[in-house]
Amino acid sequence: MHEMSLMSEIIEIVSRDASLHGFSKVDKIDLIVGELANVMPEALELAFFHFRQQGIGLLNENTKLEIIREVAKAKCQECWFEFTPDYRIALCPKCGISNGLLVSGETFQVEAYEGSDEL
């Protein structure tokens, strides 16, 4: 389950940045996960709860995780039809050509975090 290592890295990066900005704790992390990002949101949540319970980084028992799910969208470069692909490479449902360009759905990033200097 690579989500454990991904969440560990996210917590480390957010905690380091929060410390640089004078925060003593992280209250919330907003994470964008695309449908085609090869990451399981449920496994990320489990990893987050594990690390939160351990008090890793600047997390505490009240730190929240919000996962924003990004819908996959593609646009055919031949007929410009926009569609929802099942995979990274997909046939255009309108013209049948496999010339789709992914517009969204691969994102995996920290959108924002909230913290404070209160203990």
MDAnalysis code that builds the backbone (N, CA, C; Angstrom):
import MDAnalysis as mda
import numpy as np

u = mda.Universe.empty(357, n_residues=119, atom_resindex=np.repeat(np.arange(119), 3), trajectory=True)
u.add_TopologyAttr("name", ["N", "CA", "C"] * 119)
u.add_TopologyAttr("resid", np.arange(1, 120))
u.add_TopologyAttr("resname", ["MET", "HIS", "GLU", "MET", "SER", "LEU", "MET", "SER", "GLU", "ILE", "ILE", "GLU", "ILE", "VAL", "SER", "ARG", "ASP", "ALA", "SER", "LEU", "HIS", "GLY", "PHE", "SER", "LYS", "VAL", "ASP", "LYS", "ILE", "ASP", "LEU", "ILE", "VAL", "GLY", "GLU", "LEU", "ALA", "ASN", "VAL", "MET", "PRO", "GLU", "ALA", "LEU", "GLU", "LEU", "ALA", "PHE", "PHE", "HIS", "PHE", "ARG", "GLN", "GLN", "GLY", "ILE", "GLY", "LEU", "LEU", "ASN", "GLU", "ASN", "THR", "LYS", "LEU", "GLU", "ILE", "ILE", "ARG", "GLU", "VAL", "ALA", "LYS", "ALA", "LYS", "CYS", "GLN", "GLU", "CYS", "TRP", "PHE", "GLU", "PHE", "THR", "PRO", "ASP", "TYR", "ARG", "ILE", "ALA", "LEU", "CYS", "PRO", "LYS", "CYS", "GLY", "ILE", "SER", "ASN", "GLY", "LEU", "LEU", "VAL", "SER", "GLY", "GLU", "THR", "PHE", "GLN", "VAL", "GLU", "ALA", "TYR", "GLU", "GLY", "SER", "ASP", "GLU", "LEU"])
u.atoms.positions = np.array([
    [0.859, -1.180, 0.000],
    [0.000, 0.000, 0.000],
    [0.896, 1.231, 0.000],
    [1.102, 1.831, -1.170],
    [1.980, 2.993, -1.268],
    [1.343, 4.263, -0.701],
    [0.071, 4.209, -0.370],
    [-0.597, 5.369, 0.219],
    [-0.004, 5.730, 1.580],
    [0.521, 4.737, 2.310],
    [1.172, 5.022, 3.596],
    [2.381, 5.928, 3.387],
    [3.219, 5.588, 2.420],
    [4.401, 6.411, 2.174],
    [4.026, 7.766, 1.579],
    [2.988, 7.792, 0.739],
    [2.536, 9.070, 0.193],
    [2.037, 9.988, 1.303],
    [1.219, 9.448, 2.202],
    [0.691, 10.269, 3.290],
    [1.799, 10.709, 4.239],
    [2.771, 9.839, 4.473],
    [3.914, 10.197, 5.311],
    [4.650, 11.397, 4.726],
    [4.874, 11.380, 3.408],
    [5.540, 12.497, 2.725],
    [4.704, 13.779, 2.786],
    [3.395, 13.639, 2.590],
    [2.512, 14.808, 2.657],
    [2.591, 15.456, 4.031],
    [2.506, 14.638, 5.069],
    [2.553, 15.161, 6.440],
    [3.899, 15.826, 6.716],
    [4.973, 15.218, 6.238],
    [6.303, 15.795, 6.430],
    [6.429, 17.143, 5.732],
    [5.985, 17.216, 4.494],
    [6.077, 18.465, 3.722],
    [5.213, 19.560, 4.347],
    [3.968, 19.219, 4.692],
    [3.059, 20.208, 5.296],
    [3.595, 20.662, 6.648],
    [4.073, 19.734, 7.470],
    [4.591, 20.084, 8.792],
    [5.819, 20.982, 8.682],
    [6.713, 20.684, 7.747],
    [7.902, 21.505, 7.544],
    [7.515, 22.928, 7.113],
    [6.590, 23.025, 6.168],
    [6.154, 24.345, 5.702],
    [5.428, 25.102, 6.808],
    [4.588, 24.411, 7.550],
    [3.855, 25.052, 8.650],
    [4.830, 25.581, 9.703],
    [5.860, 24.813, 10.018],
    [6.878, 25.265, 10.979],
    [7.586, 26.511, 10.489],
    [7.905, 26.541, 9.200],
    [8.561, 27.717, 8.621],
    [7.693, 28.970, 8.735],
    [6.373, 28.778, 8.761],
    [5.449, 29.907, 8.875],
    [5.031, 30.175, 10.318],
    [5.681, 29.538, 11.268],
    [5.438, 29.808, 12.675],
    [4.282, 29.050, 13.310],
    [3.762, 28.050, 12.620],
    [2.668, 27.263, 13.189],
    [3.229, 26.183, 14.112],
    [2.504, 25.881, 15.169],
    [2.904, 24.796, 16.066],
    [2.030, 23.560, 15.868],
    [0.955, 23.703, 15.098],
    [0.114, 22.552, 14.788],
    [-0.599, 22.770, 13.457],
    [-0.965, 21.658, 12.836],
    [-1.733, 21.675, 11.594],
    [-3.152, 21.254, 11.941],
    [-4.117, 22.109, 11.571],
    [-5.516, 21.844, 11.901],
    [-6.256, 21.089, 10.799],
    [-5.837, 21.315, 9.542],
    [-6.564, 20.708, 8.423],
    [-5.655, 20.641, 7.205],
    [-5.801, 19.551, 6.445],
    [-5.090, 19.406, 5.176],
    [-6.129, 19.128, 4.099],
    [-6.088, 19.915, 3.021],
    [-6.954, 19.705, 1.858],
    [-6.096, 19.081, 0.759],
    [-6.532, 17.932, 0.276],
    [-5.770, 17.165, -0.694],
    [-6.633, 16.894, -1.916],
    [-6.102, 17.166, -3.108],
    [-6.808, 16.861, -4.351],
    [-6.312, 15.521, -4.871],
    [-7.250, 14.610, -5.155],
    [-6.916, 13.290, -5.679],
    [-7.769, 13.048, -6.932],
    [-7.106, 12.932, -8.060],
    [-7.796, 12.673, -9.315],
    [-8.184, 11.218, -9.462],
    [-9.246, 10.979, -10.216],
    [-9.738, 9.613, -10.450],
    [-8.686, 8.724, -11.119],
    [-7.788, 9.323, -11.887],
    [-6.769, 8.561, -12.607],
    [-5.377, 8.757, -12.012],
    [-5.304, 9.141, -10.747],
    [-4.020, 9.424, -10.097],
    [-3.343, 8.180, -9.536],
    [-3.957, 7.020, -9.677],
    [-3.415, 5.763, -9.142],
    [-3.207, 5.816, -7.633],
    [-4.132, 6.481, -6.951],
    [-4.100, 6.587, -5.499],
    [-5.503, 6.277, -4.992],
    [-5.580, 5.481, -3.944],
    [-6.882, 5.134, -3.358],
    [-7.187, 6.094, -2.208],
    [-8.188, 6.968, -2.379],
    [-8.525, 7.933, -1.323],
    [-8.813, 7.286, 0.032],
    [-9.485, 6.146, 0.027],
    [-9.809, 5.471, 1.286],
    [-8.542, 5.017, 2.006],
    [-7.563, 4.544, 1.252],
    [-6.293, 4.118, 1.850],
    [-5.515, 5.321, 2.373],
    [-5.608, 6.452, 1.676],
    [-4.980, 7.684, 2.172],
    [-5.587, 8.095, 3.508],
    [-6.912, 7.997, 3.608],
    [-7.585, 8.344, 4.856],
    [-7.137, 7.435, 5.998],
    [-7.042, 6.139, 5.731],
    [-6.576, 5.208, 6.758],
    [-5.157, 5.544, 7.207],
    [-4.297, 5.843, 6.247],
    [-2.915, 6.222, 6.579],
    [-2.904, 7.506, 7.401],
    [-3.725, 8.474, 7.009],
    [-3.799, 9.745, 7.742],
    [-4.230, 9.500, 9.190],
    [-5.276, 8.692, 9.378],
    [-5.760, 8.422, 10.739],
    [-4.679, 7.734, 11.569],
    [-3.931, 6.838, 10.950],
    [-2.829, 6.167, 11.646],
    [-1.781, 7.184, 12.098],
    [-1.327, 8.034, 11.184],
    [-0.302, 9.023, 11.519],
    [-0.820, 10.073, 12.498],
    [-2.079, 10.435, 12.359],
    [-2.674, 11.397, 13.294],
    [-2.676, 10.823, 14.706],
    [-3.034, 9.560, 14.820],
    [-3.059, 8.902, 16.124],
    [-1.648, 8.843, 16.735],
    [-0.645, 8.713, 15.879],
    [0.744, 8.668, 16.338],
    [1.290, 10.060, 16.672],
    [0.568, 11.114, 16.259],
    [1.030, 12.481, 16.501],
    [2.242, 12.845, 15.650],
    [2.294, 12.298, 14.447],
    [3.417, 12.536, 13.542],
    [3.391, 13.981, 13.042],
    [4.576, 14.587, 12.924],
    [4.679, 15.958, 12.438],
    [3.933, 16.906, 13.355],
    [3.207, 17.820, 12.779],
    [2.431, 18.794, 13.550],
    [0.964, 18.400, 13.657],
    [0.672, 17.119, 13.415],
    [-0.702, 16.640, 13.540],
    [-1.056, 16.451, 15.009],
    [-2.331, 16.580, 15.298],
    [-2.847, 16.255, 16.627],
    [-4.176, 15.532, 16.452],
    [-4.792, 15.142, 17.543],
    [-6.025, 14.337, 17.464],
    [-7.190, 15.061, 16.791],
    [-7.095, 16.388, 16.630],
    [-8.179, 17.152, 16.002],
    [-7.902, 17.520, 14.545],
    [-6.734, 17.179, 14.040],
    [-6.402, 17.519, 12.658],
    [-7.343, 16.788, 11.711],
    [-7.837, 17.518, 10.720],
    [-8.782, 16.957, 9.749],
    [-8.116, 16.826, 8.384],
    [-8.586, 15.864, 7.620],
    [-8.155, 15.669, 6.243],
    [-9.378, 15.788, 5.357],
    [-9.309, 16.642, 4.353],
    [-10.386, 16.720, 3.368],
    [-9.813, 16.306, 2.022],
    [-10.394, 15.266, 1.455],
    [-9.972, 14.796, 0.140],
    [-10.967, 15.302, -0.891],
    [-10.464, 16.095, -1.810],
    [-11.268, 16.652, -2.895],
    [-11.028, 15.755, -4.104],
    [-12.068, 15.093, -4.541],
    [-11.927, 14.157, -5.664],
    [-12.101, 14.894, -6.984],
    [-11.100, 14.739, -7.837],
    [-11.109, 15.388, -9.146],
    [-11.611, 14.405, -10.204],
    [-12.642, 14.812, -10.907],
    [-13.250, 13.993, -11.954],
    [-12.323, 13.952, -13.172],
    [-12.244, 12.798, -13.798],
    [-11.443, 12.647, -15.013],
    [-12.219, 13.180, -16.208],
    [-11.542, 14.011, -17.004],
    [-12.120, 14.538, -18.242],
    [-11.050, 14.512, -19.314],
    [-11.483, 14.235, -20.531],
    [-10.582, 14.235, -21.678],
    [-11.255, 14.982, -22.822],
    [-10.421, 15.484, -23.721],
    [-10.927, 16.175, -24.907],
    [-10.258, 15.556, -26.125],
    [-11.082, 15.135, -27.079],
    [-10.568, 14.555, -28.313],
    [-9.855, 15.645, -29.107],
    [-8.639, 15.356, -29.541],
    [-7.877, 16.341, -30.311],
    [-8.255, 16.342, -31.791],
    [-9.140, 15.410, -32.150],
    [-9.600, 15.342, -33.532],
    [-10.908, 16.105, -33.710],
    [-11.924, 15.778, -32.885],
    [-13.243, 16.405, -33.045],
    [-13.580, 17.366, -31.890],
    [-12.692, 17.483, -30.894],
    [-12.811, 18.390, -29.743],
    [-13.966, 18.046, -28.803],
    [-14.473, 16.828, -28.897],
    [-15.528, 16.362, -28.006],
    [-14.940, 16.104, -26.622],
    [-15.599, 16.619, -25.583],
    [-15.143, 16.391, -24.215],
    [-15.908, 15.210, -23.625],
    [-15.168, 14.296, -22.984],
    [-15.796, 13.092, -22.447],
    [-15.096, 12.644, -21.165],
    [-15.716, 11.679, -20.501],
    [-15.157, 11.107, -19.278],
    [-14.469, 9.792, -19.629],
    [-13.142, 9.744, -19.539],
    [-12.423, 8.511, -19.884],
    [-12.416, 7.527, -18.727],
    [-12.342, 6.244, -19.057],
    [-12.212, 5.211, -18.036],
    [-10.738, 5.000, -17.666],
    [-9.874, 5.248, -18.626],
    [-8.442, 5.051, -18.462],
    [-7.715, 6.259, -19.028],
    [-6.399, 6.292, -18.842],
    [-5.601, 7.404, -19.379],
    [-5.641, 7.445, -20.902],
    [-5.716, 6.278, -21.519],
    [-5.833, 6.205, -22.976],
    [-7.237, 5.693, -23.274],
    [-8.011, 6.502, -23.968],
    [-9.402, 6.118, -24.231],
    [-9.821, 6.552, -25.623],
    [-10.725, 5.765, -26.187],
    [-11.303, 6.117, -27.483],
    [-12.347, 7.210, -27.298],
    [-12.367, 8.142, -28.199],
    [-13.400, 9.183, -28.185],
    [-14.736, 8.512, -28.495],
    [-15.742, 8.712, -27.653],
    [-17.039, 8.083, -27.904],
    [-17.765, 8.672, -29.114],
    [-17.314, 9.832, -29.584],
    [-17.979, 10.470, -30.718],
    [-17.375, 10.041, -32.056],
    [-16.028, 10.105, -32.175],
    [-15.414, 9.790, -33.469],
    [-14.635, 8.474, -33.466],
    [-14.443, 7.864, -32.291],
    [-13.797, 6.557, -32.203],
    [-12.283, 6.564, -32.305],
    [-11.682, 7.732, -32.335],
    [-10.216, 7.823, -32.443],
    [-9.610, 7.909, -31.048],
    [-8.489, 7.239, -30.839],
    [-7.829, 7.295, -29.535],
    [-6.817, 8.437, -29.540],
    [-7.356, 9.628, -29.515],
    [-6.540, 10.841, -29.582],
    [-6.964, 11.803, -28.479],
    [-7.403, 11.252, -27.338],
    [-7.883, 12.097, -26.255],
    [-6.758, 12.678, -25.423],
    [-6.920, 13.914, -25.052],
    [-5.969, 14.611, -24.188],
    [-6.628, 14.775, -22.825],
    [-5.982, 14.244, -21.779],
    [-6.552, 14.383, -20.444],
    [-6.542, 15.854, -20.017],
    [-7.697, 16.310, -19.596],
    [-7.855, 17.688, -19.137],
    [-7.790, 17.727, -17.613],
    [-8.316, 16.699, -16.971],
    [-8.277, 16.607, -15.509],
    [-8.385, 15.150, -15.088],
    [-8.056, 14.906, -13.834],
    [-8.201, 13.569, -13.293],
    [-6.906, 12.922, -12.844],
    [-5.755, 13.527, -13.145],
    [-4.470, 12.956, -12.749],
    [-3.850, 13.674, -11.552],
    [-4.492, 14.698, -11.065],
    [-3.922, 15.517, -10.002],
    [-3.782, 14.749, -8.697],
    [-2.656, 14.961, -8.039],
    [-2.442, 14.476, -6.683],
    [-1.571, 15.530, -6.009],
    [-2.217, 16.397, -5.226],
    [-1.468, 17.495, -4.605],
    [-2.170, 18.029, -3.371],
    [-1.376, 18.667, -2.526],
    [-1.928, 19.380, -1.385],
    [-2.471, 20.696, -1.930],
    [-3.761, 20.909, -1.766],
    [-4.401, 22.144, -2.220],
    [-4.142, 23.258, -1.219],
    [-4.266, 22.937, 0.076],
    [-4.070, 23.935, 1.121],
    [-3.958, 23.225, 2.464],
    [-3.509, 23.973, 3.444],
    [-3.564, 23.469, 4.806],
    [-3.821, 24.649, 5.737],
    [-4.363, 24.345, 6.898],
    [-4.621, 25.357, 7.910],
    [-3.846, 24.952, 9.161],
    [-3.305, 25.949, 9.822],
    [-2.573, 25.684, 11.050],
    [-2.691, 26.850, 11.995],
    [-2.126, 26.683, 13.173],
    [-2.144, 27.783, 14.153],
    [-0.920, 27.655, 15.047],
    [-0.676, 28.718, 15.793],
    [0.440, 28.706, 16.720],
    [-0.020, 28.472, 18.153],
    [-1.285, 28.108, 18.296],
    [-1.821, 27.797, 19.615],
    [-1.531, 26.352, 19.973],
    [-1.126, 26.124, 21.187],
    [-0.872, 24.743, 21.626],
    [-2.107, 24.194, 22.206],
])
